[in-house]
Amino acid sequence: MASSTSSNFLTILLFFLLSPSYITSSPHLDKFLQCLKVNSEIIIPFSNSFYTPDNYTSFSTILQSSAQNLRYLTPSVPKPEFIFTPSHETHVQASVICSKELGIHLRIRSGGHDYEGLSYATEIESPFIVVDLSKLRYISVNIDDNTAWVQAGATVGEAYYRISEKSKTHGFPAGLCTSLGIGGHITGGAYGSMMRKYGLGADNVIDARIIDASGRVLDRQAMGEDLFWAIRGGAGGSFGIILEWKLKLVPVPATVTVFTVTKTLEQDGTKILHRWQKVAPELDEDLFIRVIISTANIGNTTEKTVATSYQGQFLGDSTRLLHVMETSFPELGLTKKDCVETSWIKSVLYIAGYPVTTPPEILLQGKSSFKNYFKAKSDFIKNPIPETGIEGLWKRMMQEDSPLMIWNPYGGMMSKISESEIPFPHRKGTLFKIQYLTSWANDEEKSEEKHMDWIRKLYNYMAPYASMFPRTAYVNYRDLDLGMNKNSNSSFIEASGWGNKYFKDNYNRLVQVKTKVDPDNFFRHEQSIPPLPVSLRKKRRGGRRGGIKV
C-alpha cells in the first residue's frame, strides 16, 4: 500500500476510534478492525460498513433488510456481534483472514432467503459475525458471447433486468422469486420456470470466483474442477464465499405467453390435479405449469374449499400454446382469454406475482415481498399420488390457518442431465417437487407450536407418496427437522442423514471435496458439509483423487 494511502487509512481509523459508537463496540470488533487494517488493500468506509447492537436502529435495519423468516429475528434468537457490509472483494478476503486469525465464527449472507436463517442467525456458535454481501451487486452482460458476470449480492431480478436491457431474446433459467440473492441461490441449484427447457441455474454456470478458507480468490481454473463441481448445487456456507458467477445466457423468444387458471374442489380440482401429475413432466419443454395450492372461502360464505391455481409460462405465442394444451392437457380448459402474450422479462414479473402493468425497473429494488413467521418442508415425487391420497391432503389443509403448497413439474431437460453432473441429484424419474409452507402473523410461542405441529404431521402423512430410500428434499428449502450439526466437530456420519436427503450419492463426494479445501471446517453452519475426521482421512487416500489445486 502506498504511503499516502496508509496515511489516509490511519486518519479515517483514528476518527472512527474516537467516535462514541466505536467506544461502545465489542472487543472482537476492535481486534477485527485492527486486523482489517493490516490485511485489506482498499480503505474501508467504517461509518457505513459496520453495524453493532449498540446502535440498535441501524443494526436492526441492516439485520432485517433481507431476512425473510421473522422466526429468526425474535429477541430470543442470538444476534451477531456485528455485521460487516464490505464494498470490495478485498474486504471479504480480509474478513476471512481476520475471522480465522481471531477465532470469530463467520456467517455469509447474500440474499437472506435461507428458510432457517442460517446466514444471519445461529444458536450453536457464539460469538459470531455476519458478512453481508449486499453491496457487491455489479453485473456485466456480454451479449456477443452469451455470458454475464454477476456479483453475489445482486438479486436474480437485477440479473434478469440487466440481461433484458441488452437483449430481448436472451435470458437465464434461475429463480421464480426475484429478490433471491444470486450468490446463495445458485449454490443450491436454482430452479425456475425455464428448467424444463434449459436445466437449473447451476447447470448454466461456466465460471465463478470464490474466496477459500485461506482467503485466496480463486476462479474455475485455480480452484479445479472438483471444487467448481461442489459449489454448483452443494449449497452455500461450506466451501468458501462466492464473489461472483459467470452465467451462460440462454435464448428466449420475443413472445412469451403466461397464464393462470384456478380450479376449486367444486370444479373437479382433485381430478384435474391428479391428471396434472402425469401430464406436466411430459409436456413440451417450452411449457412450465406449476400449481399453487391454498385454501379459500366458497363465495361469500365462511365455508372453506381448496383452490388449485395453475400458473404457466410458455416460450412461444398463445396459438402454439393452445395447440399443446388441447393435445396434452385439455382437462384444464385453457382458453385464449386466459393467455397473456408478453416479453420474457415481463413474464418474469408475472410469475413473481407482480401486476401485469408493473414496469421491469421494479426488479432493481431487490426487495422481498414476503416477510413472515413461517416453516417450510419439501418432497420430490416419483409416482403420481392417488386421488384418495390427494383427498386426505385436502382434509389436512383445511385444518390450518394459512397453508400453502407449490407443486413444480420436472421432466424435459431435467431428466436428461445426469444426477452426478452437479451435486443437485433430483433428475430422471422425478415427476415434480412439492413445497409445503405454513405462515403466521406473530411470534407467540403457542402460535408457533401449533403451526409447526401441523406441518410436521402433514409431512408425516405424505411419507407414503414421497420418494424413498432416501426421502429426498431440496437444499434451498433448508429444513432443520432433518437433522443438524450440533457443533463444529460434528461427524460426517451424523450429517449424512440430512446430507443424503439433499444430495443422495453426491453427498460422499461433497465430503471429500470439503476435506480437501477446508479440512479445519472454517466454513460451517447447522447443515454445512463436514470434513472427514482425521482418523479416516489416511484410510481414504487410495480413493478418488480430484483436480483441486492447493
N, C-alpha and C positions, 0 to 999 in steps of 0.2 A: 504494500500500500504506500502511495506517495506520502511525503511528509506533510503536505498541505491538507491532504485528505485526513490523515491521522489527527492533525490539529483540529479540524472541523468536527471530527467524530468526538474528540475529547471535550470540546466546548459544549456540544449537544448533551453528552453524557453527564457533565458536571451540572448543567442546568436541570437535567432530569433528576439527578441525585438530590438536589436541594428542593425539589418540588414537594408539597405536602403529600400528594398522592403516593409518591415514592417512599417517603419516610414511613408510611404505614404499611408498606408492602411486606411480603414474606421474605424470610432469609433465603429461600430457594430462588426467588426472583432476583435478589441481589447477586447471588452467585451465577445465575443463568446469564444475567446481563454482562457481567464481567467476562464470562466465557465467550459470549457472542462477540464482544469487542475484539477478542483475540482471533476468532475463527471466521468472522464474516468480512468479506472484502468490500461489501456495499454498506454504506451508512444506513442504519435502521431508524425510521422516524418514530421514536419511542412514544410520543404523545398519542398516536392513533394505532399503535401496534400491540400494546399490552393492556390487558383488562384484568383487574383483580376484584374480588368480592368487597374490598374496602370502598370502592366506588360502585355501589350496588346498581345504580341506574344504567351506566354504560356497560357494566359486566353482564347484567341481566339481559340487556338489549342484544348484545352480540351472542350470548349463550342461546337465546331463544330464536335468533334470526332465521335459522334454517332447520331447527328441530321440529320434527313432525309430531312425535308421540309425546303428549304432555305428561304421560306417566313418569317420564324421566326428568321432569323439571320441577317436581314437587319438593318441598323443603326437606323431606326425609331422605332424598337421594343425594349422596355425596357430590359435591361440586368440585370442578378442577381448581387447583390452587391459583392458576392464572390461565388466560387464553392469549395465545400469540397469533397474530394475523400477519404473516410475512408478505412482503410485496415483491420479493425477488427470490429466485430459486436458491441463491447462496444463503439466504436467511434460513431456508428449510434445511439446507445442508448443515449449517451451524447448529440448528436446533437439535438435529440428530446427534451430532458430535457432543454437544453440551449436555443433553439429557443422559447420554450414555456415561459421560465423564462424571456427572454429578449423581448418578443413580436415581434420576427422577423418571417415573413412568410417563410415557408419551402416548397420547391418542391423536389420531389424524382424522380431520373432518373435511370433506369436500362439499357435500350437499346436505348432509344431516338427515337423510331419509331412512337411515337404517332403523328397522322396526323395533329393535330392542335397545336403541340409544347407545350402541357400543362406541360410537365415535365421539361422544361427549359426556358419557356417564359410566361409572364403574363402581361396584360395591366390593370388589376383590383386590383392588390396588390402591394404596394410599402412601404418600400423596401422588397425585397425577396432574398432568397439564394437558391442554388441548392446543394443537397446532391447526388452526383453521385456514384453509387454502382459498377462501372466498375472494381474495384479491388477485389470485392467479387465474385469470379468465381470458387471456389473449387467444384469439382464433385467427388462423391464417389458412385461407382456402385457395387451392390451386386447381382451377378447372381444367387446365391444359393436361395435367397428369392425373386428374380424378382423385385428388387427395386433399386432406385438411389436417393441420396440426391444431389440436385443441388442448388448452391447459386444463388441469384437473379441477380447478374451481369454477369453470364455466358450467352452465346447465345444458342439458340436451336441447332445450328450447332455443337457447342462444346459438348453439351449433347449427340447428336446423335453419334458423333465421339467416345466419351468415352464409350458409350454403345457398339458400334461395336468393340471397342478394346477388350472387354471382351467376346463378343459373336457375331457370325454371324447370329444367329437366334433369337435375341431379338431386339426390337425397342421401339419407343414411338410415339404416334399419335398426334404430335403437328405441328407447322407451316411449311409452304412451303418456306418461306424466312428464310434462315439460320442465318442471322445476327440479328434476333429479340432477345432482352433481355428477358430471360425466366421469370424474376420476374414480369414484367408488362404483358407479353404475356398471361400467364395463368390466370391472374386476369380478362381478358375479355372473356375467354372461350377457345381460342386456337384451331382453326380448322386446319385441314391438310388433306393430301391425304389418310390417313387411317381412317378418321372419320366415313365413312360408315361401316367400319368393327368394330371399337372399340370406337367410340364416340370422343368427344373432349379431348384435353389435360387436361382440368379442370375436366372432368369426370374420369380421371385416376390419380388423386392426392389423396394420402391416409394420408398425414400429411403435416404440414407446421410449420415454425417458423416465428413469426412476432414480431414487436415492436409496442405496442399500444400507445395511446396518453399520457399515464403516463410514458412512457419509459420502460415498462416491456417487457421482452422477454417471449412469450407465444407459447407453442406447441398446438396441437389439443386438448389434454386433458385439458390444462389450459385455453384455450380460450373458450371452449364449442362449441357445435355443431351449434348454430346459427351463430356465427362469422365465423366458419370454412365453413359453407354454403355460407356466403356472399362473402368471398374473392375468391371463385372459380367461377368467372364469373360476380361478381358485380362491376368489373372494379377497376383500381388502384387509389390511391390517396384519398380514402375516409375513410378507416378503420384502416390503420396502414401501416407500412413499411414491406414488405415481405423480410425476410432474406434468406430463402431457402424453396424449395418444396421437398417433398418426393414423387417420381413418382412410379407408378405401371407400370412395363415394360410389353410389350405385345409380343407374339410370332410372328415372321415373317419367311417366308420360305427362304431356302438357295438361291432359284432362284426367282427373281422378274423381271417382264417384263415392259418396258416403251416404249412409242411411241408418235409421234406427226404426225398428218395428217392435212394438211391445205387445206381448200376449199375456193375459192373466190365466189363472186356472180355469176360469169360466169360459175362456176362449180356446180350449184344448191345449193349454200351456204345457201340461205334463207330456202329452203325446208328441207335441212339436219338439220339445227339448229332448225327448228320447230319440227322435229321428235325427236331431242335430248332431248327437254324439257320433252317429255312424257316417253322416254326410260331411260335416265340417272339415275333418282331416283329409278327405278325398277330393275336395273341391279344386277348381282351377287355382293354381299357385298365386295368381294375381288377386285372389279374393281371401280376405280375412274377416271372419264373423265371430266376434266374441259375444258372450251372454252375460249381462249384468243382472243379478237376481236380488230382489229385495221384497219386503212386504209393503202392502198398500191398502188403503181403505176402499171398500166397494162403494162407488158412487159417493153420496153424501152421508153415508152411514158410518157407524163405528166398527162395522164388521170387517175383518181382515181377509185379504187374499194374498197370493204371491204373484208378483209381476216379473216376467222374464223379458228383458229388453235386448234384442238382437242388434248389435251395433257393428256395422260393416264398413270396410274400406276396400275399394276395388281399383286396381291400377288400370283404368280404362274408362270408356264412356258408359252411360247408362243403358244404351241399346245392347251392347255386348253383355253387360252385367245381367240384364233381364233375361237374355237368352240362356246364360249359365244357370240362373236361378230356376227358370222354367224347366230346364232339363234335369237339374240335380236336386233342387230343394223347393219344389212348388208348394209344399206344406206351409211355408212361411207366408206365402201370399204377397210377396213384394210387388209393388206397382210403380209405375213411372213417377207418380206424385210423391212417393216416399224417397225418391233419389235426389240427391243434390250433387250436381256436377261442379267441380271446383278445381283449384290448383293443388299440388301436393302440399305446399306449406299451409294452405287453408284447411286441408284435410287433417293435418296435424292438430290444428286448433280445435276442429270439430271433435276428434277422438278424445282430446284432452278435456272436453266439456265446456269450451267457450261458446258463446252465442255466435251464430253464423256471421253477424256483422262485425265481429271483433277484428281489428287490424292486427296483422302479424307482429307489429312492433311491441305488442304486449309481452312477447316472448323474451324481450331484452330485460324485463323487470326481474326475471329469475326467481319469483316468489312462489311459495307453495300455497295452494288454495285450500289445503286440507291440514288442519291442526286440531287434534282431539286426543282424548284418552282412548286408546284402543289396544286390542290384541288381535294378532293375525296368525294363521296357520296355512299350510299348503299341502296339496297332494298331486300326484301325477296318476292319471287313469289310463289303463291299458285295455280294458274291456268295458263295453257300454254298461252303464248302471241300469238295471231293470226298472220298469215303471213302478213296481212295488217299493223298490229302494228309494226312488225319487219321491214317492208319496210320503214315505217315512221322513224324508228330509224336510218336506214342507211342514209336517206336524211340528218338527223341532224349530224351524224358523219362526213359526207363529208364536212360540214361547218367548221370543227375545224382543227387546225394545227396538233396536236398530241393527238388525242383521244384514250382512251383505255377503254375497258370493260373486266371484267373477270367474267364468269358465273361458279359457283361452285355447283355441284349437292349434294342434301341431300338424304334422304331415308336411307334404311339399319338400322344400329344401331341408327342413329339419330332419327328415327321415333319410336323407342322402349323405349327411355328414357323419363320419364315424364317431362313436361315443368317446373315443380316446383322442380325437383331433385337438381338443382343448379340454380343460378339466370339467366343463359342463357336460354331463353324460346323458341327459334326458332326450334321446333321439328316436331312432326307429322303434316302432311298437307303441309309442306314446300317442294316445288319441287327443288328450287335452290335459291342461293343468287347472286345478281349482285353487283359488284363493278364498279362504274363509276369513271374515272380519266382523268383529263387533266393536262398537264405539259407544262412549257415554260422555256426558257433559260435565261431570265434576269428578273430584278426586277422593270422594268419601270412600273409606276402606270397605264398608259393607257393599257399596255400589260396585266397586271393582271386583270384589269376591264373587258377586252374583254373575257378572258378565264373564269373568274368567272361568267360572264353573260351567257356564252354558257352552262356551266354545270348546272346552275340553271334552265335554260329553258329546257334543256334535262330532268332534274329531274321532272319538271312540266309536260312535255309530257308523262312521264312514269307513272304518277299517276293512270290512269285508269287500268293499268295492275299489279300494285303492291298490296301487302297486304293492307287491310283496317281495320280501327277501332281497333287499330291504324295502321297507315302506319309505319311498323317497320324498324329498322335499326340495324346495327352491332356496338356494343360499341367500338370495337377495331379499327373501322374506324370512329373515332370521327368526328363529323360534327357540328360546332358551329352555322350553319344556323338553326339547330333545336331548338336553344334556349340556354341560359346560365344563370348561377348565376351571377348577376351583382356585388355582394359584399358578404362578409362573413355572412351577415344577411339575404340573400335571402330566401324566404319562400319555404317550400316543395311543396306548390301548384304551385308556379312559375316554379319550377324544374320538376313538374310532366309531362309537355309537352314532353320534351326530355326523361324523365325517363321512361314513358310508352312506348315510341317508342323502346328504347333499351331493356327494361326488362318486358314489358307487366304487368301482375298482380303481378309479383315478385317485382316490384318497391316498393309497400307498405311495404312488409316485409323488404326490404333493409333499408327503412327509420326507421323502428322500431329497427333494429339492430344498425344502426348508432346512434340513440338516446340513446341506452344503453351504447355503448362502447366509443362514442365520442360526448357527449351532447354539448360541447362547440365549436364543429366544428373546431378543430385544423387542421385536415387533410382536406384540401379543395382546390378546383380549379373551373374553369368555369363550369364544368359539374360533380362536385362531388355530392355524395348523401348527402342531407341536413338532419339535425336532425329535429324532430318535434319542433315547437315553444313551449316555456314553458307553455303557456296558454292552449295548447292542451294535454300536457302530462298527467295531472291528469285525464282528461276525458277518456283517453285510457288505464288506468291501468287495467281495467277489461278485456282487450283483451288478445291476445296471450302472454304467458309467456315462455321464451326460456331458453336454457341451458347456457347462458353466465355467466361466473364467473367474478365477480367484487370485 
